[in-house]
Amino acid sequence: MSAAALEILARLIAFDTTSRNSNLALIAWVEDFLRERGVASRRVMNADGSKANLFAVIGPNVEGGVVLSGHTDVVPVDGQPWTSDPWTLTERDGKLFGRGTADMKSFIALALAHVDEACAAPLKRPIILAFSYDEEIGCLGAPSMIAEIVRDLPKPSAVIVGEPTLMKVVSAHKSVRSFVVEITGREAHSSLPEQGVSAVMEALKLMNLVVEMGHAAKTVSHAHFTPATMTIGRVEGGTAANILARRCEFVWDLRCPDVVQGDEIEARFRAAADVLDAEIKARAPEGGVSVTRRSITPGLAIAPDSDAEALARALTGDNDMRVVSYAAEAGLFQQAGLPAVICGPGSIEQAHQPDEWIERTQIEEGAAFMKRLVQRLS
């Protein structure tokens, strides 16, 4: 099964499913793979039809199934110093290199590599494959798929989200929300700043607030998580050194252990943005500030007695308690009433890096995990 998973992984890596691109070629390949094995699947499209989630049921149409959840999109390779082709699976010294090897096409490959075995087994409860789009830019795709799973399928008992955890059980993750902030000013010669409004300089006031709130958040402890974090990931603005900038845009990211703290931080930022908006309009009525929430993903709360916890620990033999600072789709499944944990091959430390890699032994460990799952549900 490890060999089969590697063959499938090579095919998946070859699809450039960077989030800015369509994932439909990969989805079509998976559909054909399943169809050849007599497994029907369903697409859940995005609004413009350029991307799709896919889910499929293997086994009886009864309650108590196990969802294997993975996202098909990957982060960009732009500007990263790769030493091999990121879209070609390459093995060196027991490591498998390629974009998505750790995050998280290896888990999808392992799930697909065990479809034949699952189809041949006398499953008493189903395995449900659930592959999403746009996880990397805010878990944007999964909600519509989860809604259809909850609406149309007998209720699953557990969800295993295969983000890279070195095949250890992760019980909770932070929430994440991100914002696009656009500041509009008025252009003027830089020697006459009183005649215009520099959007870049006004934006700095809000960016400094993000930094200030980030420092303050470090003083707030949590029973399981590290403190909340705030980062500014992208800034654009201005035309030339001697022109007051008409426009500036930045995107920032907020990761919190709990919803209340996240709400308070967001409210403080929006209040400051409203004040700045009024100040700019007083000098340039055509200007102002707009804040758009780009994404919001709920955290995964610890549920030690859930069926997902019991199943994942039985399959791995892992009884340690772990939480992670990154967000994932597990919180979305939990919010929809489906118990979830995170458990998958590879390490998050290799995710998003140039020369992203996964140990070959992690594929072997993942294959053993999938085999035990099929046996447990039979």
Secondary structure, DSSP 8 states (H G I E B T S, - for coil): -HHHHHHHHHHHHTS--BTTS--HHHHHHHHHHHHTTT--EEEEE-TTSS-EEEEEEES-S-SS-EEEEEE--B---TT---SS-TTS-EEETTEEESTTIIIIIHHHHHHHHTHHHHHHS--SS-EEEEEES--TTTS-SHHHHHHHHHHHS---SEEEE--SSTT--B-EE-EEEEEEEEEE-B--BTT-GGGSB-HHHHHHHHHHHHHHHHHHHTT---SSS---EEEEEEEEE-S-TTB--SEEEEEEEEEESSHHHHHHHHHHHHHHHHHHHHHHHHH-TT-EEEEEEEEEE--B---TTSHHHHHHHHHH------EESS--THHHHHHTT--EEE--SS-TTTTTSTT-EEEHHHHHHHHHHHHHHHHHH-
